[in-house]
Amino acid sequence: CLPPHLFTTRYPFFSFTPLHLHNPPVPANDQPTTRYLTHTSMDTSSFKLAEELVSTSYVRQAQEAKRQREKLIRNLLAQRSLPEEGWDDVTITLFLQELSLMDSNNFLANAGAGEREGRVYSHLVSQRHFGLAHGVGRSGDLAAIQPKAAGSSLLYKLTNIFALNILKSSGISRLKAAIAVPCATGMTLMMTFLLLKKNHEEETGGTGPGDVKTEGKVEEAEEVGENSDTNEHTHAQTHENNAHTPPKVLQKGKAKYVVWPRIDQKTCLKCVLSAGLTPIIIENLLEGDELRTNVKGVEEALERYGSEIVCVMSTVSCFAPRGYERVDDIAKLCASYNIPHVVNNAYGVQDTVATHLVNEAIRLGRVDFVVQSTDKNFLVPVGGAVVAGTSKQKMREWSEMYPGRASSSPIVDLFITLLSLGKSGYRSLVRERAENYTHLKTNLSLLAIKHGEVLLKTPSNRISLAISLKQFPDPTYIGSQLFTRGCSGMRAVSTIATKTIVD
């Protein structure tokens, strides 16, 4: 132990953290608790030696089978793109084990003397995470490379590339970068607002939290999920239709507001409030059975509060009877007023109409960030999101905004799932969802007619449906009855009930 007075000395010294430098005691079942990795890669010389024990033809056949899997991994690293066809579980497991062995906590000869050395007591926990215990990023940058975790860092860079590939192939082709984050959609939106709030305050000369100047080289664009062949474009280049209309010059005021066309979902409201901002709620317009964006109301808010507005948050994926946000019109307004635009695309990646709308918004106006949920779009457990942007520089700023290292658990989930699907597998799921929507709409319409109800006409929503409940004084009753019969995910909405989100 170092005496306390040494920590005030003016002489340099090494700092050690003697926390479980040795493996914990082996439990009664004789299973090791800190290291589970038993994978050993057979190289050419190993196979040659094996031929002395087993028939040469058999060994060479096995070696060729292994080479086929290794070729898949080699092609992935060379092409830096999500494969067109998904991989089998054995190949994915092989790759994960290879990546895990690149992290220092799995080195055979490693003496970890720091406070964070990838120590894991439970054999079960270590198995669950494939021995990847270092997380991703470093204290000052979510996308930074970890010296002690080359494998985890490589896995994260590949995951970000995969995420951008899927978003582009799904229809948002004008995105420039994407990063997977270990926060659900609401927290990711809040982080985005905090970044934009910080930028707003810096433009006004204010001193917000985090105004600390740092020195050092900025990582290359690939750090935030870039493809190597993409180039940065300015707003003038990306928003070609607005090139002839210079943005209005507004004197920046205090960062206060987020303009938000209303959607009745708690997270959307709470992420604004948690960022220390105030929502300016724009009520929607009723067009037939649908609720649509009040574009004029948005413009009036920009005109009135423009100097104090941090951003506009639009919502593409939503519950019927609300239709798609008119994100293209909002994007044009944001370009005109020079105000950032954040698109909440929580579960819109699986909807080709929604992705087309977002892509058109980028083309016609201004979109800074697009946020989507991993569990809703990519069939993984809750806990992650993908934030994408139209500017490499802004995405680097987002990455550098994240405090501390991050859990790799949601990242590994996404990595495994996207590799399992491949591009063609994901496209197949998107087609299947569209077919399911048509099937549900047809049969729900027949059910409504049978019981004297109405299926609301919502042509501007191709992901959600709504049916009237005129015969039920308390709509929540039918909702509870459906839930007890194994039907989850429906929402019974009362026309008279009110809810208070924040007092």
C-alpha positions as CSV (number, residue, x, y, z in Angstrom):
1,C,0.0,0.0,0.0
2,L,1.2,3.5,-0.7
3,P,1.2,5.9,2.2
4,P,-1.4,8.8,1.8
5,H,1.3,11.5,1.8
6,L,2.8,10.1,-1.4
7,F,-0.2,11.3,-3.3
8,T,0.8,14.9,-2.6
9,T,4.4,14.5,-3.6
10,R,5.8,16.5,-6.5
11,Y,7.7,13.4,-7.8
12,P,6.1,11.1,-10.5
13,F,4.9,7.7,-9.4
14,F,3.0,4.7,-10.7
15,S,-0.6,4.2,-9.4
16,F,-1.7,0.6,-8.8
17,T,-5.2,-0.6,-7.8
18,P,-4.7,-4.0,-6.1
19,L,-8.3,-5.3,-6.7
20,H,-8.4,-9.0,-7.3
21,L,-5.1,-9.2,-9.1
22,H,-5.4,-13.0,-8.9
23,N,-8.3,-15.2,-9.9
24,P,-11.0,-15.6,-7.3
25,P,-11.1,-19.0,-5.5
26,V,-12.4,-21.9,-7.6
27,P,-15.9,-22.8,-6.5
28,A,-16.9,-26.3,-5.4
29,N,-17.9,-27.3,-9.0
30,D,-14.2,-26.7,-10.0
31,Q,-15.3,-24.3,-12.8
32,P,-13.0,-21.3,-13.3
33,T,-14.8,-18.1,-12.6
34,T,-12.9,-15.4,-14.4
35,R,-11.8,-16.9,-17.7
36,Y,-14.1,-19.1,-19.7
37,L,-12.4,-18.8,-23.1
38,T,-11.3,-22.3,-24.1
39,H,-11.2,-21.5,-27.8
40,T,-7.8,-22.2,-29.4
41,S,-7.3,-21.4,-33.1
42,M,-5.8,-24.2,-35.2
43,D,-3.1,-22.8,-37.5
44,T,-1.5,-24.5,-40.4
45,S,1.3,-26.1,-38.3
46,S,-1.3,-27.4,-35.9
47,F,-3.2,-29.1,-38.7
48,K,0.1,-30.6,-40.0
49,L,0.8,-32.1,-36.6
50,A,-2.8,-33.4,-36.4
51,E,-2.1,-35.4,-39.6
52,E,0.3,-37.6,-37.5
53,L,-2.6,-38.6,-35.4
54,V,-5.6,-38.7,-37.8
55,S,-5.9,-39.6,-41.4
56,T,-4.4,-36.8,-43.6
57,S,-7.4,-36.6,-45.9
58,Y,-9.8,-36.1,-42.9
59,V,-7.6,-33.4,-41.4
60,R,-7.3,-31.5,-44.7
61,Q,-11.1,-31.7,-45.3
62,A,-11.6,-30.2,-41.8
63,Q,-8.9,-27.5,-42.5
64,E,-10.7,-26.5,-45.7
65,A,-14.0,-26.2,-43.8
66,K,-12.3,-23.9,-41.3
67,R,-10.7,-21.8,-44.1
68,Q,-14.2,-21.1,-45.5
69,R,-15.2,-19.5,-42.2
70,E,-12.0,-17.6,-42.0
71,K,-12.5,-16.3,-45.5
72,L,-15.9,-14.8,-44.4
73,I,-14.2,-13.0,-41.6
74,R,-11.3,-11.8,-43.9
75,N,-13.8,-10.5,-46.5
76,L,-15.7,-8.7,-43.9
77,L,-12.6,-6.9,-42.6
78,A,-11.5,-6.1,-46.2
79,Q,-14.9,-4.9,-47.5
80,R,-16.0,-3.1,-44.2
81,S,-19.6,-3.7,-45.0
82,L,-22.5,-5.8,-43.7
83,P,-22.5,-9.1,-45.7
84,E,-25.4,-9.5,-48.2
85,E,-26.1,-13.0,-46.7
86,G,-26.2,-13.6,-43.0
87,W,-23.7,-15.8,-41.2
88,D,-24.5,-19.0,-39.3
89,D,-24.1,-19.0,-35.5
90,V,-20.9,-21.1,-35.5
91,T,-19.1,-18.5,-37.7
92,I,-20.3,-15.6,-35.6
93,T,-19.2,-17.4,-32.4
94,L,-15.8,-18.1,-33.9
95,F,-15.4,-14.4,-34.8
96,L,-16.5,-13.3,-31.3
97,Q,-14.0,-15.6,-29.7
98,E,-11.3,-14.2,-31.9
99,L,-12.2,-10.7,-31.0
100,S,-12.4,-11.5,-27.3
101,L,-8.9,-13.0,-27.3
102,M,-7.7,-9.6,-28.6
103,D,-8.7,-7.9,-25.3
104,S,-6.1,-7.8,-22.5
105,N,-8.3,-9.4,-19.9
106,N,-8.1,-12.6,-21.9
107,F,-4.3,-12.6,-22.5
108,L,-2.6,-15.6,-20.9
109,A,0.2,-13.4,-19.5
110,N,-1.4,-10.2,-18.3
111,A,-1.1,-8.5,-14.9
112,G,-3.8,-6.0,-14.6
113,A,-2.9,-3.4,-12.0
114,G,-5.6,-0.8,-12.7
115,E,-9.1,-0.3,-11.4
116,R,-10.7,-1.4,-14.6
117,E,-9.1,-4.6,-16.0
118,G,-12.0,-6.6,-17.2
119,R,-12.3,-8.6,-13.9
120,V,-15.4,-10.8,-13.9
121,Y,-16.1,-13.1,-11.0
122,S,-19.0,-15.2,-12.4
123,H,-18.3,-17.8,-15.1
124,L,-21.9,-17.4,-16.3
125,V,-21.6,-13.6,-16.7
126,S,-18.3,-14.0,-18.6
127,Q,-19.9,-16.6,-20.9
128,R,-22.9,-14.3,-21.5
129,H,-20.6,-11.5,-22.7
130,F,-18.2,-13.8,-24.7
131,G,-15.4,-12.6,-22.4
132,L,-15.8,-9.0,-23.6
133,A,-15.5,-7.0,-20.3
134,H,-14.0,-3.7,-21.2
135,G,-17.0,-2.0,-22.8
136,V,-16.5,0.5,-25.6
137,G,-15.0,4.0,-25.9
138,R,-12.9,5.9,-23.5
139,S,-13.6,8.5,-20.9
140,G,-13.6,11.4,-23.4
141,D,-15.0,9.8,-26.6
142,L,-17.6,7.0,-27.2
143,A,-15.8,6.0,-30.4
144,A,-12.2,6.1,-29.2
145,I,-10.0,3.0,-29.4
146,Q,-9.2,1.3,-26.1
147,P,-5.5,0.2,-25.9
148,K,-6.4,-2.7,-23.6
149,A,-9.4,-3.8,-25.8
150,A,-8.5,-4.0,-29.4
151,G,-11.1,-6.7,-30.0
152,S,-13.9,-4.7,-28.4
153,S,-12.9,-1.6,-30.3
154,L,-12.9,-3.5,-33.6
155,L,-16.3,-5.0,-32.8
156,Y,-17.7,-1.5,-32.1
157,K,-16.4,0.0,-35.3
158,L,-17.9,-2.9,-37.3
159,T,-21.2,-2.5,-35.6
160,N,-21.4,1.2,-36.4
161,I,-20.6,0.4,-40.1
162,F,-23.3,-2.3,-40.1
163,A,-25.8,0.2,-38.6
164,L,-25.1,2.8,-41.3
165,N,-25.3,0.1,-44.0
166,I,-28.8,-1.0,-42.8
167,L,-30.1,2.6,-42.5
168,K,-28.9,3.4,-46.0
169,S,-30.2,0.1,-47.6
170,S,-33.5,0.7,-45.8
171,G,-34.0,4.0,-47.7
172,I,-32.1,6.8,-45.8
173,S,-29.2,6.9,-48.3
174,R,-28.1,10.5,-47.6
175,L,-26.9,9.7,-44.0
176,K,-23.1,10.2,-43.5
177,A,-22.5,8.4,-40.2
178,A,-24.1,6.4,-37.5
179,I,-23.2,5.1,-34.1
180,A,-24.8,2.5,-31.9
181,V,-25.2,3.7,-28.3
182,P,-26.0,1.7,-25.1
183,C,-29.0,3.9,-24.3
184,A,-32.6,3.5,-25.3
185,T,-34.3,6.0,-27.5
186,G,-35.3,8.6,-24.9
187,M,-31.9,8.8,-23.3
188,T,-30.3,9.1,-26.7
189,L,-32.6,11.9,-27.7
190,M,-31.8,13.7,-24.4
191,M,-28.1,13.4,-25.1
192,T,-28.7,14.9,-28.6
193,F,-30.6,17.8,-27.1
194,L,-27.7,18.4,-24.6
195,L,-25.2,18.6,-27.4
196,L,-27.4,21.0,-29.4
197,K,-28.0,23.0,-26.2
198,K,-24.2,23.2,-25.6
199,N,-23.6,24.3,-29.2
200,H,-26.3,27.0,-28.9
201,E,-24.7,28.3,-25.7
202,E,-21.3,28.4,-27.3
203,E,-22.7,30.4,-30.2
204,T,-24.1,33.0,-27.8
205,G,-20.9,33.1,-25.7
206,G,-22.6,31.4,-22.8
207,T,-20.7,28.9,-20.6
208,G,-22.6,25.7,-20.4
209,P,-21.4,22.5,-18.7
210,G,-18.6,20.8,-20.5
211,D,-17.0,23.9,-21.9
212,V,-13.5,22.4,-21.5
213,K,-11.0,22.8,-24.2
214,T,-9.0,19.6,-25.1
215,E,-6.1,19.0,-27.3
216,G,-5.3,16.1,-29.5
217,K,-5.9,14.6,-32.8
218,V,-9.5,14.0,-33.9
219,E,-10.1,10.4,-34.9
220,E,-10.8,9.5,-38.5
221,A,-14.4,9.4,-39.8
222,E,-14.6,5.7,-39.5
223,E,-14.7,6.1,-35.7
224,V,-18.4,7.0,-36.0
225,G,-19.5,4.3,-38.4
226,E,-18.3,5.8,-41.7
227,N,-17.8,3.9,-44.9
228,S,-14.4,4.7,-46.3
229,D,-15.7,6.0,-49.5
230,T,-18.1,8.6,-48.2
231,N,-17.2,12.3,-48.3
232,E,-18.3,15.2,-46.2
233,H,-20.9,17.6,-47.7
234,T,-21.9,21.0,-46.5
235,H,-25.5,21.9,-46.0
236,A,-25.3,23.9,-49.2
237,Q,-24.3,20.8,-51.1
238,T,-26.7,18.4,-49.3
239,H,-29.7,20.6,-49.4
240,E,-29.6,21.5,-53.0
241,N,-33.1,22.7,-53.2
242,N,-32.4,25.4,-50.6
243,A,-29.1,26.6,-52.1
244,H,-30.7,29.7,-53.5
245,T,-32.4,30.6,-50.2
246,P,-30.0,31.8,-47.6
247,P,-31.0,31.0,-44.0
248,K,-32.6,33.8,-41.9
249,V,-30.1,35.4,-39.5
250,L,-31.6,35.3,-36.0
251,Q,-29.8,36.8,-33.0
252,K,-29.2,33.9,-30.7
253,G,-30.7,34.0,-27.3
254,K,-30.6,31.7,-24.3
255,A,-31.1,28.0,-25.1
256,K,-34.6,27.3,-23.8
257,Y,-37.0,25.5,-26.2
258,V,-37.6,22.4,-28.3
259,V,-40.4,22.8,-30.8
260,W,-42.3,19.6,-30.8
261,P,-45.4,18.7,-32.9
262,R,-47.4,16.7,-30.4
263,I,-47.3,13.0,-30.1
264,D,-48.8,11.3,-27.0
265,Q,-45.8,9.3,-25.8
266,K,-44.2,10.1,-22.4
267,T,-40.6,9.5,-23.5
268,C,-40.8,12.2,-26.2
269,L,-41.8,14.8,-23.6
270,K,-39.5,13.6,-20.8
271,C,-36.4,13.6,-22.9
272,V,-36.9,17.3,-23.5
273,L,-37.5,18.1,-19.9
274,S,-34.6,15.9,-18.7
275,A,-32.3,18.0,-20.9
276,G,-33.4,21.1,-19.0
277,L,-35.4,22.4,-21.9
278,T,-39.0,23.5,-22.4
279,P,-41.2,21.9,-25.1
280,I,-43.2,24.2,-27.3
281,I,-46.0,21.8,-28.2
282,I,-47.6,22.2,-31.6
283,E,-51.1,20.7,-31.7
284,N,-51.8,18.6,-34.8
285,L,-54.5,19.2,-37.5
286,L,-57.4,16.8,-38.0
287,E,-57.6,15.7,-41.6
288,G,-60.4,13.1,-42.0
289,D,-59.6,10.5,-39.4
290,E,-55.9,11.4,-39.3
291,L,-53.9,13.8,-37.2
292,R,-51.2,15.5,-39.3
293,T,-48.4,18.0,-38.7
294,N,-49.4,21.7,-38.3
295,V,-46.6,23.1,-40.4
296,K,-47.9,26.6,-40.1
297,G,-47.9,26.3,-36.3
298,V,-44.3,25.1,-36.4
299,E,-43.3,28.1,-38.5
300,E,-45.1,30.5,-36.2
301,A,-43.1,29.1,-33.2
302,L,-39.8,29.4,-35.1
303,E,-40.7,33.0,-36.0
304,R,-41.6,33.9,-32.4
305,Y,-39.0,32.0,-30.4
306,G,-36.4,31.3,-33.0
307,S,-33.4,32.9,-31.1
308,E,-34.1,30.7,-28.1
309,I,-34.9,27.5,-29.9
310,V,-32.4,24.6,-29.5
311,C,-34.0,22.5,-32.2
312,V,-37.2,21.1,-33.6
313,M,-38.0,17.4,-32.8
314,S,-40.2,15.7,-35.4
315,T,-41.6,12.2,-35.1
316,V,-41.9,9.9,-38.1
317,S,-43.0,6.6,-36.5
318,C,-46.1,7.0,-34.4
319,F,-49.4,5.5,-33.3
320,A,-52.5,5.8,-35.4
321,P,-54.6,7.9,-35.9
322,R,-51.6,10.2,-36.1
323,G,-50.0,10.2,-39.5
324,Y,-46.4,10.5,-40.5
325,E,-44.8,13.8,-39.6
326,R,-44.4,16.2,-42.5
327,V,-40.6,16.0,-42.0
328,D,-39.8,17.4,-45.4
329,D,-41.7,20.7,-44.7
330,I,-40.2,20.9,-41.2
331,A,-36.7,20.3,-42.7
332,K,-37.3,23.2,-45.2
333,L,-38.3,25.5,-42.3
334,C,-35.3,24.5,-40.2
335,A,-33.0,25.2,-43.2
336,S,-34.7,28.6,-43.7
337,Y,-34.4,29.6,-40.0
338,N,-31.0,27.9,-39.5
339,I,-32.4,25.8,-36.6
340,P,-31.2,22.2,-35.9
341,H,-33.7,19.4,-36.7
342,V,-33.8,16.1,-34.8
343,V,-35.9,13.3,-36.2
344,N,-37.3,10.7,-33.8
345,N,-37.4,7.6,-36.0
346,A,-37.9,5.2,-33.1
347,Y,-39.4,2.3,-35.1
348,G,-39.4,3.7,-38.6
349,V,-36.4,1.8,-40.1
350,Q,-38.7,-1.2,-40.8
351,D,-41.1,1.1,-42.7
352,T,-39.9,2.0,-46.3
353,V,-42.3,4.9,-46.5
354,A,-40.9,6.4,-43.2
355,T,-37.3,6.0,-44.4
356,H,-38.2,7.6,-47.7
357,L,-39.7,10.6,-46.0
358,V,-36.6,11.1,-43.8
359,N,-34.3,10.8,-46.9
360,E,-36.4,13.4,-48.7
361,A,-36.3,15.7,-45.7
362,I,-32.5,15.5,-45.8
363,R,-32.5,16.3,-49.5
364,L,-34.9,19.2,-49.3
365,G,-34.0,20.9,-46.1
366,R,-32.1,20.4,-42.8
367,V,-31.8,17.3,-40.7
368,D,-29.1,17.1,-38.1
369,F,-29.7,13.8,-36.3
370,V,-32.0,10.8,-36.8
371,V,-32.5,8.5,-33.8
372,Q,-33.9,5.0,-33.9
373,S,-34.4,2.2,-31.4
374,T,-32.5,-1.0,-31.7
375,D,-35.1,-3.3,-30.1
376,K,-38.0,-2.0,-32.2
377,N,-36.1,-2.2,-35.5
378,F,-33.5,-4.9,-35.1
379,L,-35.1,-7.5,-32.8
380,V,-32.6,-7.3,-29.9
381,P,-33.3,-6.8,-26.2
382,V,-34.2,-3.3,-24.9
383,G,-31.3,-1.0,-24.1
384,G,-29.8,0.5,-27.3
385,A,-30.3,3.0,-30.0
386,V,-28.7,4.1,-33.2
387,V,-28.1,7.8,-33.7
388,A,-27.2,8.9,-37.3
389,G,-26.4,12.2,-38.9
390,T,-25.9,14.1,-42.1
391,S,-22.5,15.5,-41.0
392,K,-19.4,13.6,-40.0
393,Q,-18.2,16.5,-37.8
394,K,-21.5,16.6,-35.9
395,M,-21.4,12.9,-35.3
396,R,-17.9,13.2,-33.9
397,E,-19.2,15.9,-31.6
398,W,-22.0,13.6,-30.5
399,S,-19.5,10.8,-29.8
400,E,-17.3,13.1,-27.7
401,M,-20.3,14.3,-25.7
402,Y,-20.8,10.9,-24.1
403,P,-19.4,10.8,-20.6
404,G,-17.2,7.8,-19.7
405,R,-17.0,4.4,-21.2
406,A,-20.1,2.6,-22.3
407,S,-21.5,-0.9,-21.9
408,S,-20.9,-3.2,-24.9
409,S,-23.8,-5.5,-24.1
410,P,-26.3,-3.7,-26.5
411,I,-23.5,-3.3,-29.0
412,V,-22.7,-7.0,-29.0
413,D,-26.5,-7.9,-29.4
414,L,-26.7,-5.6,-32.4
415,F,-23.5,-6.9,-33.9
416,I,-24.6,-10.6,-33.6
417,T,-28.1,-9.9,-34.9
418,L,-27.1,-7.9,-38.0
419,L,-24.4,-10.5,-38.9
420,S,-27.1,-13.2,-38.5
421,L,-29.5,-11.3,-40.8
422,G,-27.2,-9.8,-43.4
423,K,-28.7,-7.2,-45.8
424,S,-30.9,-9.7,-47.6
425,G,-32.3,-11.1,-44.3
426,Y,-33.3,-7.6,-43.1
427,R,-35.0,-6.8,-46.4
428,S,-36.9,-10.0,-46.0
429,L,-38.1,-9.0,-42.6
430,V,-39.2,-5.6,-43.9
431,R,-41.2,-7.2,-46.7
432,E,-42.8,-9.6,-44.2
433,R,-43.8,-6.7,-41.9
434,A,-45.5,-4.9,-44.8
435,E,-47.4,-8.1,-45.7
436,N,-48.5,-8.5,-42.0
437,Y,-49.7,-4.9,-42.0
438,T,-51.9,-5.6,-45.0
439,H,-53.2,-8.8,-43.5
440,L,-54.0,-7.1,-40.2
441,K,-55.7,-4.1,-41.9
442,T,-58.0,-6.4,-44.0
443,N,-59.1,-8.6,-41.1
444,L,-59.4,-5.8,-38.6
445,S,-61.7,-3.9,-41.0
446,L,-63.9,-7.0,-41.3
447,L,-64.0,-7.4,-37.5
448,A,-64.9,-3.7,-37.1
449,I,-67.9,-4.1,-39.5
450,K,-69.0,-7.2,-37.7
451,H,-69.2,-5.4,-34.3
452,G,-70.5,-2.0,-35.5
453,E,-67.2,-0.3,-35.2
454,V,-65.0,1.6,-37.6
455,L,-61.4,1.1,-38.8
456,L,-60.0,4.6,-39.0
457,K,-58.7,5.7,-42.3
458,T,-55.0,6.5,-41.8
459,P,-53.3,6.3,-45.2
460,S,-50.3,8.3,-43.9
461,N,-49.5,5.6,-41.3
462,R,-48.3,2.3,-42.7
463,I,-47.2,0.9,-39.4
464,S,-50.1,1.3,-37.0
465,L,-53.9,1.0,-37.1
466,A,-56.7,2.3,-35.0
467,I,-60.3,1.0,-34.5
468,S,-63.2,2.8,-32.8
469,L,-64.6,1.6,-29.5
470,K,-67.9,3.3,-29.5
471,Q,-69.7,0.5,-27.7
472,F,-67.4,0.5,-24.7
473,P,-68.1,3.2,-22.1
474,D,-64.6,2.4,-20.6
475,P,-62.2,1.6,-23.5
476,T,-59.6,0.4,-21.0
477,Y,-61.8,-2.6,-20.2
478,I,-61.4,-4.1,-23.6
479,G,-57.7,-3.4,-23.5
480,S,-57.3,-5.3,-20.2
481,Q,-59.4,-8.2,-21.5
482,L,-57.2,-8.5,-24.6
483,F,-54.1,-8.4,-22.4
484,T,-55.3,-11.2,-20.1
485,R,-55.9,-13.3,-23.3
486,G,-52.3,-13.0,-24.5
487,C,-52.6,-10.0,-26.8
488,S,-50.0,-7.4,-25.9
489,G,-49.0,-4.1,-27.5
490,M,-52.4,-2.7,-28.1
491,R,-53.3,0.7,-26.6
492,A,-56.9,1.5,-25.5
493,V,-57.3,5.3,-25.6
494,S,-60.0,7.1,-23.7
495,T,-61.3,10.4,-25.2
496,I,-62.0,11.9,-21.8
497,A,-59.1,10.7,-19.6
498,T,-56.2,13.1,-18.9
499,K,-52.7,12.4,-17.7
500,T,-50.1,14.6,-16.1
501,I,-46.5,13.8,-17.2
502,V,-44.7,16.3,-15.0
503,D,-46.3,18.5,-12.3
